[in-house]
Amino acid sequence: ATESCEDRVALTWNNLRKTLLVHQASEGLFDNDTALCSPGREMFRLEILEDIARDKVRTLHFVDEIEVYLAFQTMLAEKLQLSTAVKEMRFYGVSGVTANDLRTAEAMVRSREENEF
């Protein structure tokens, strides 16, 4: 993972933290805990962002898909309260993700959350 770039490591870290959260929930760590709604909401948001990133990757050429996935997670971490996402990335500028993409993604996540969560 370190051969490609620092952002590959950052995305792997995000995925490990997400996996840990899912494991903790499946082991009953959050049983009878009303706070479980928050991690569940975060997993829902991350799943939608992964779908959005996957769609974005299909429209780009010569872009490392790692940068696209990480860009959505990192740049929307604060607005979407993504505790599992790293707070910065090294190569956002080459991700191909625009400010408009981020606004659209945030709106899509919020809309789907309101209707599906």
C-alpha positions as CSV (number, residue, x, y, z in Angstrom):
1,A,0.0,0.0,0.0
2,T,2.9,2.4,0.6
3,E,4.4,1.9,-2.8
4,S,1.7,4.0,-4.6
5,C,1.3,7.1,-2.5
6,E,0.4,8.5,0.9
7,D,-3.2,8.9,0.0
8,R,-3.5,5.1,-0.6
9,V,-2.4,4.6,3.0
10,A,-4.9,7.2,4.2
11,L,-7.8,5.5,2.3
12,T,-6.7,2.2,3.7
13,W,-6.7,3.7,7.2
14,N,-10.3,5.0,6.6
15,N,-11.4,1.6,5.6
16,L,-9.8,-0.1,8.6
17,R,-11.5,2.3,11.0
18,K,-14.8,1.7,9.2
19,T,-14.3,-2.1,9.5
20,L,-13.5,-1.8,13.2
21,L,-16.7,0.2,13.8
22,V,-18.8,-2.5,11.9
23,H,-17.0,-5.3,13.9
24,Q,-17.7,-3.5,17.2
25,A,-21.4,-3.2,16.3
26,S,-21.6,-6.9,15.3
27,E,-19.9,-8.0,18.5
28,G,-22.6,-6.1,20.5
29,L,-20.5,-3.3,21.7
30,F,-23.3,-0.9,21.0
31,D,-26.2,-3.1,22.2
32,N,-28.7,-1.0,24.2
33,D,-26.7,2.1,23.3
34,T,-28.7,4.9,21.7
35,A,-25.4,6.2,20.4
36,L,-25.4,3.4,17.8
37,C,-27.5,5.6,15.5
38,S,-24.5,7.8,14.9
39,P,-22.1,5.1,13.7
40,G,-24.9,3.7,11.6
41,R,-25.5,7.0,10.0
42,E,-21.8,7.4,9.3
43,M,-21.7,4.0,7.6
44,F,-24.7,5.0,5.5
45,R,-23.1,8.2,4.5
46,L,-19.8,6.5,3.6
47,E,-21.6,3.9,1.5
48,I,-23.3,6.7,-0.5
49,L,-20.0,8.5,-1.0
50,E,-18.4,5.4,-2.3
51,D,-21.1,5.0,-4.9
52,I,-20.7,8.6,-5.9
53,A,-16.9,8.2,-6.1
54,R,-17.3,5.1,-8.2
55,D,-19.5,6.9,-10.6
56,K,-17.0,9.8,-10.8
57,V,-14.1,7.5,-11.5
58,R,-15.9,6.2,-14.5
59,T,-16.0,9.8,-16.0
60,L,-12.3,10.4,-15.5
61,H,-9.2,9.3,-17.4
62,F,-5.7,8.9,-16.1
63,V,-6.7,9.6,-12.5
64,D,-5.9,7.2,-9.6
65,E,-9.2,6.1,-8.2
66,I,-7.8,6.2,-4.7
67,E,-7.6,10.0,-5.0
68,V,-11.3,10.2,-6.0
69,Y,-12.6,8.0,-3.2
70,L,-10.4,9.8,-0.6
71,A,-11.3,13.3,-1.9
72,F,-15.0,12.8,-1.2
73,Q,-14.4,11.3,2.2
74,T,-11.8,13.9,3.3
75,M,-13.3,17.0,1.8
76,L,-16.8,16.2,3.3
77,A,-15.6,14.7,6.6
78,E,-16.5,17.7,8.6
79,K,-19.8,18.6,7.0
80,L,-21.0,15.0,7.1
81,Q,-19.4,14.2,10.5
82,L,-17.3,11.3,9.2
83,S,-15.2,10.3,12.2
84,T,-13.5,7.5,10.4
85,A,-12.1,9.7,7.6
86,V,-8.7,11.3,7.7
87,K,-8.9,15.1,7.8
88,E,-6.5,15.8,5.0
89,M,-5.0,14.3,1.9
90,R,-1.9,15.0,0.0
91,F,-3.0,14.9,-3.7
92,Y,-6.5,16.4,-3.7
93,G,-5.5,18.6,-6.6
94,V,-5.1,15.6,-9.0
95,S,-8.3,13.9,-7.8
96,G,-10.5,15.4,-10.5
97,V,-13.1,16.2,-7.8
98,T,-14.5,19.7,-8.1
99,A,-16.1,22.0,-5.6
100,N,-19.4,21.4,-7.5
101,D,-18.9,17.6,-7.2
102,L,-18.6,18.0,-3.4
103,R,-21.7,20.2,-3.1
104,T,-23.7,17.8,-5.2
105,A,-22.4,14.8,-3.2
106,E,-23.3,16.4,0.1
107,A,-26.8,17.2,-1.2
108,M,-27.2,13.7,-2.5
109,V,-26.1,12.1,0.8
110,R,-28.4,14.4,2.8
111,S,-31.4,13.7,0.5
112,R,-30.9,9.9,0.6
113,E,-30.3,10.0,4.3
114,E,-33.6,11.8,4.9
115,N,-35.5,9.4,2.6
116,E,-33.7,6.1,3.4
117,F,-32.1,6.1,6.8
